[in-house]
Amino acid sequence: DEYEGQVTIRKLVRKLKPSQIQGRIICVPSMNLPAAMAGQRCSPIDGLNLNRVFPGSKEGTITMQIAHYVSKVLLPLTDVQVDLHSGGKTLEYIPTCIMNESADKKRETRTRDALKAFGLPIGLVDRKLDHGGLFEMDAEALGILSVNTELGGAGRVDPEIVAMAEHGVLNILKFFGLLGGKIVTPEMQGREPTRLVHVNDPRAHVIAPDSGLYEPFVELGDTIKPGQALGQVHFLNNLEKPPLVVRAKLAGLLLLKRPPGRVERGDIVHQIAQDVKS
């Protein structure tokens, strides 16, 4: 249910001509095709989320087999991996390019340069504590330079965000020498340069404390203060019970919100990003 990247890659394969390409570009528009056909995050065949089962297994169910093929056949053919995620139906992000901190500092520096070349409004420098079955961590384990995105979401396909994604992918191909031409930076388009942030503080992740209807008080891009009321949960089965106010525990930029009004206890409703200190 993450549509922007799927649209972007389909447009890319129609736009690129073999004569333009120096090297090899492998495009996978919908890696988990059964889930994409169903418009949902998990496969309707085996109920699995592809991005939680890497490196997969050739003896497993279809989702495990897809992961195994990508991990054992496609990834070893590559030097650079670009994964175009978005928030799906349940989350919405400011368009963000993501990289992971790495023990290989030379690769980390090169990845940060690639992230800036992509040119999205936000660049998230993440710190992963474990593998988690993630595609990006499988790439990292193989020494492959890896960048990812969160391209909006909310179950929509936003024309402006798709245009950003198309432009960013072409910039990345130019950055790594796969296409000729100059990288067009955000500043050259009259936009602000990519803002580097992180969400490594556990308090950055704002969770619904109970089930009900969530009423947000804030919007993407807002500057958040500690203790600020971000929204409130209304209780469906108890009109006399006052709404439960959800407050920020730290300052920063509101990077993510949950568009659906219905929440369950434990759902993420916001993410607060803090600037990376240079």
N, C-alpha and C positions, 0 to 999 in steps of 0.2 A: 504493500500500500504506500510505497515511497515513489512518487510518480515523476518528479522533476528530472532526476538522473536518467530514468528510462527514456524519457522524451529526448533529452539532450544527446544521448548516445545514438539513438536512432537517426537523429538529424545529422550527427557527425559522420556516420558511415555513408550517408547519401552525399555529403558535401566533399569528403576527401577523395582525391584521385591518387591512384598508385604512383603516378609520376611525381607527386609532391612529396612523397614519404621517403625519408632516409632511415632505414631500419625496419622494424616490425612493430605494428600496432595491433593488439588483440582487443577486440571490442565484444563485451558480453552485455547486451542491453538489459536482459532480465535473467539474472543468474538463477533465481529460484522461480522458474517459469510457472509451475503449478500454483504457487502463492500469488504471483503476478496476475495470472488468469482469473483467480478468485478475488483479487483486490484486497488481500489481507497479508498480514505479516508472516504468519505461519502456514506451512503447506497444508492444504485440505486432505492430502493423501495420508500423511503420517503425523500431522500436528506439530512438526518441528520447525523451529526458527533457524534457517540456514546459517545466520551469523552468530550462532551459539554452538555449532557442532564441528568446527574445523579442528583438526585436519580430516575429519570424517572417517569413513570405513567403506571399503568396496563390498563388504558382506552385510552392510546395514540397510536401512530403508532408503527410499529414493533420495531424501534430503541428505543423508549421510553419504550416499554414493556421489551426488553432485559435488559435495565438499571434497571428497577424496579425489575426484577427477581434477578439480581446480587446483587442489593442493599439490598433487603428484605429477600432473601433466602440464597445466598452464603456468603456474607460478615459476617452476624451474626454467621456463623459457624467457622470463622477464627480468629486467633490471629495476623497473619502476612500476609501482602499482598505485592507481588512482581510483578510489571507491566513492561513488556518488550516492550518498545516502540523503534522506530528508527525514522530517519528523513523522511521516505517515499520517494516519488519521487522528492520532491521539496527542501529538506534540507539534509545536511550531517554533522554529528558530529564526533569529536573524541569520541571513546567509553566512555560513561559517566554513572555513577550511581548517582542517584538524591535522596535527602531527603529534607524535609521541616523543617524549624524552627517551634518550637512548644511551646505553653504555658506550656506544661508538660515537664519540663527540664529533668526529669528522663527518660522519653520515648525518648526525643531528643538525649540524650547521648547514649542510647541503639541503636537507629537508626543509629547514626554516626558510632558506632562500627560495625554494620551490613553492612553499606556502605563500610567500609574499608575491611571487610571480603570478600565482593563480588570481590574486587580486580581489577576493571577496571582502566585504566590509569588516569581518572579524576573522582573526587567526587564533585558533585555540591550541595552546601548547599543553598537551595532556600528559598525565602520569598514570600508566597502567600498572596495577599491583600484581596482576596475574594474567594468564593467557585468556581464560574465559570463553574459549571456543571461537574467538573473533578472527575473521578473515585477515584483518590488518596485523594481528599478532602472529599469525602464521607466516605472513610476508616478512615481518621483522625477524622471525626466527631463522628465515632463509637468507637474511642479509639483504633483502630487497628494500629499496627506498620506498616509503609508503606515505601517501597523503590521502585524506578522506574529507568528505564534506557533510554538512547538514544544510540542505537547500530548502529552507522554508518548511512546508508540511501542511498540516491541518486538512489533508485529503484534497488539496487544491493543486492546480498547475498554474502558477503565477507567471505571466509573460515576462515580467521584468527579471524574475529570478532565473527563469530558463535562459534568458539572454546573458545574464551574468555567468551562468554555468557554461554555456557555449563559449563565451569569450575566455573564461578561465581555463577550460580544457585546451583551447588553441594556444593560449599563453604557455601552458605546461609543455605542450608538444614542441613549441619553439625553444623553451628553456632547456630542454634536454636534447636539442638538435635534431629532432625527428621531422620538424617542418622548418622551412626557411622563413625569414621575415623577423621584424622587431616585435618584442613584447610591448603591448600597450598597457601601461600602468593605470591604476585608478586616478592618479593625479592628472594624467593626460586626458582622461574622460571627464574631468571636473569634479571628481569624487575625492573623498578623504583617503589617505593611505590605509592599508590594512591595520586594524588595531589589534595588537597582541594581548591575549588574556589567558587566564587559566581558571579551572574550577577544582583545584586540588584540595581546597579546604572542605572538609566534610559538610560544613554548614552551608555550602553553596547550593546543595540539593534540598529543595523545599518539598516536603512530603505532605500529602493530605492526612490529617490526624484522625479522620473518621470518614464514614461513608455518607453520601448525600449529594446535594447540588452545590457546586462550587461557584461562587460569585467573585470574579477577580476585580481588584481595584487598580491594577497597574497594567501597563502595555509594554511590549517589546521595545527595548532601547531606553527605557526609563532609568534614571539614576536612583538607586535604592539606598536608604539609610538603615542602620541597625535599629531594630525595633519597629520599623515601619509596617503598618498593616498592608499585607499583599492581597488579601481576599478573605472570604469567610465561607464556611460550610453550613448550608441549611439542611435541617433534618427532615426527611420526607415523612416519617411516621410519627412525628411529635411536634405539633404546631406550637405548643407551649414552651418547648425547649429553645432558648436563644441560640442564634448562629454561633459557631465556633470560629473565632478570628485566627487567621494564620499570619504570623509575623516573621519578618526577616531577622536572621541572626547575625548578619554581617552586611557591610556596605559593598556596592558594586554596580555592575550593569545588568539589567534584566535581559538575559540571553535567550531564555526559553519560557514558553507558557503552554498550558494545556488547554486547547480549544473546547473539547466536549465539556458540557456542564456537569454530567454525571461523573462522580468520583467514588472510588473505593478506598478504604483505609490503606495507606501505603503507596498510592499512586503519586508519581511526581507531578507537581503542578507548576513549579518554576525552577529555574536555575539562575544563580547570581554569579556572574563572572567578575574577576578582579584583574586589573592590569598587570602584565608581566613587568617586573622591575628590570630595567636594562643594566 
